[in-house]
Structures are given as structure tokens and as C-alpha cells.
């Protein structure tokens, strides 16, 4: 089978990209900087493979601008980091999310598809299996951060289940705007994490503070057994 050149895509999800550009803005505001300075501001030791990959991702999301004199944080990034309203921030997030050609295409054609289906589609486009997995992870994270559903914009109808995201936490609600009860749809909480990772917590019954205390102990155990990167 002839392989086609795959569209360029960000190697990380929008959640990590925003946290990285926040570091750059906190140190430099919108001052022009050279790539090496930008890389160290982003948390890297040098202008190496990983830092170049991150700078490329920030460009693809439109979070930094590349000029002849250097790089700087974009207006779009400022609208996300310091919006005048929540509406402005959401609009900026959605604009950034579909800046990458591949993500814009997937949002239009595969928003409801499974991860395996999207990965297969990408492999048919010439992606390696590893690159396809990385792209799917980054795409899913980006869609969660930007609150983009299958239609790209539509809020849920009255009486349907819905989601709301606050401080990076996405909570799924049942009908009538109340958290889903045990005999209704489960309550799900999702947090976008750096590196394109999404943490999801799902409840199927009434939740109390005691449940969170117990979960905290379980998470402590999981943390101790997690691999060190």
C-alpha cells in the first residue's frame, strides 16, 4: 500500500501546551526571545529534541508566534491565560484546538469514533503505530480541554446528560442539571494531565467526603507503585 504523508500534528495535548506557554509568559510576557531562551523558559535544559518538539506543538496550536527576530507568546495564548471573560477563554481554547490540520479533520470526522478506529485511520494515512497512538492521546486531551463535542459546538439539550469543566476538572451530570444519582447516569470526573494523560474517576452511587478520604489512601498506594519517568 502506498503511504501518504501524514499531516503535521502536535505531539502533546492542549493541556500541557497551555501549562508550558504559561511558563514562558510568566517569565517573558510577550517579549521576543530566541529559541534557546524559550526552551529553557519552558523547563528544558537546552534546545534539544524534546524542547524542539514542544516548541513545534505550541506553534501548531497558535500559542507562540515565530518572527524573524525570535519567538513570542501569541494573542491567542494571552486570551487563554488571561481572558476578559470565560466566553473569551472558551473561544480561544476552541480556536487553538482546531489550529492543527489533523485535529480539525478528526474533530469533524471522528469525534465519536473509538480510539482504535482513529488509530487505524491514521495508520492508513501513513502513521506508525506509535505515532498514531500519540496523536490519538493528544487529540482526546485537546478535545476535552476545549469542550468540543461531536458537532464542535452544540450544548446538550434539556433533559440530556451534560458536562462542565472547572479548574481543569470535568464533571458529568445527569438530567435536570444535578449530579447523576445511583439510579441514573454515573458521575464522572476527568482531569487533563501533562503529557497527554487524562485521569478519569467514575462513581455509580451517592458520593460522600468519606469516599474521597478512602480514595486518597488508594491514590497514595498507587503513587508509590507508579513507575518513575
Helices and strands as residue ranges (DSSP letters): H 14-28, H 35-41, H 49-60, E 64-67, E 70-73, H 75-81, H 86-97, H 101-109, H 115-124, H 129-146, E 162-166, E 169-173, G 175-177, E 187-193, G 194-196, E 197-203, H 209-225
